[in-house]
Structure formats: C-alpha cells, structure tokens
Amino acid sequence: MAAVAVPSWRFVGGNETEIEKLPGKTHHWYCKPGMVKDTNLMFVRAQLLPGEAHKFHHHPRMEEILYVLSGKAEQWVEREKRVLGPGDSVYLPVGIVHATYNAGSEVLEFLAILSPAKSPGPVTVEVSDQEPWKSLRA
C-alpha cells in the first residue's frame, strides 16, 4: 500500500484545538509547530479570567499581533498603556516588552498570531519580576 501524503494545510474546528490550561487562563491552539506540517506561524485564542494577565514579557525573535474578541484588555507596550475592547488590536515588533491584563469583570478573549514560529531560543522571556516592569502598574 502506498504511503498517504500529509497535506500542508489543516482545518481546525473549535472542538479540535489543542487546549493548554494554566492558572486563570486557557489557550486554544489552532496552529503551531507540531500541529501543522511545516508552519512558521503560531495562532492561539487566549481566555483570561477577571483579574488575570499575561504579565510583562517579550518574544526575543518573534513579532506578534493581538486582536481582542471580547472583554476589556489593559494593554501595555513598553511603558505605554491603552484599554482595548472588541475589534481593537496591537502589533508588537520583535523583542518589545508587553503585557495584557484583564481589566473587566468578564472573561477577556483575544487572538494572538506570532511569527516566525521556528526560531532558536525561548519563545517567551518573562520580565515582570524586573524593574521597571514590576513597579509600572503600582
């Protein structure tokens, strides 16, 4: 019997995402290395409970786009803060420090697209325990 070729494309239904549960947050992965053949994208739908956050961090070799689906995000880019709502987005160049806090009383839901997914070193570097980031929201 001949081997079946794996297609380079993939349909992913909402019930077929790879779910990553973390304290106060859930990630629904639609695309990342290992899920899709030879991809250079990461695509995730993130849900943050009220009061939760993706604290200050950066991606040393990846750019990112965040797009708010529902809820209210206190979005930090370096030392600038904006409140984002449904339909709002932010583009983050490689290496820029940012954070997303749920600023509302309902679940914050947003999409994140990161690229290139195939990059050496850590995907994320946490800096929320370092100055000036640990004192910025005080």
Secondary structure, DSSP 8 states (H G I E B T S, - for coil): -------S-----GGGSEEEEETTEEEEEEE-BTTBTT---EEEEEEE-TT-EEEEEE-TT-EEEEEEEES-EEEEETTEEEEE-TT-EEEE-TT--EEEEE-SSS-EEEEEEEE-SS-SS-S-EE-TTSTTGGGTT-
